[in-house]
Amino acid sequence: MDPQKQKQMVSQLFDSTAKSQEELDKMTPEERREYLRGRLKQKMFFNGVSRQSSQQKKKMQDKIEEASKKSEEETEATPTISKIAEKNKKKKERKRAAMAAAKAAEQAIEDDNDDVVIVKRESESDYESDDN
């Protein structure tokens, strides 16, 4: 509920329960004191409740802000995870491509039955490093 509307409703309730000046004049001094004491307690209670509700709202807003900060931190951490996942996917694709190439080479050898020798090169040979 909007704080202004809440204050209006409380003040209307407070005003509607108030006694008129004529009624106050008819009361004895002791009754009047008790009535005014009750009204003061009522007013203090309403003020206390509104203060408590505003404090609760502040606490809730703080909790919401903390939760949003945590979610922002988690989203910042997520891209690094996705980068790692992308690297892993690339590695798997390279392995699959190498396996497919090896299978294709084996099939080519089986199909041709020639004396073609396919050499896999994983690193530079000694002769190639001498050129540098």
Order of alpha helices (4+ residues) and beta strands (2+ residues): alpha-alpha-alpha-alpha
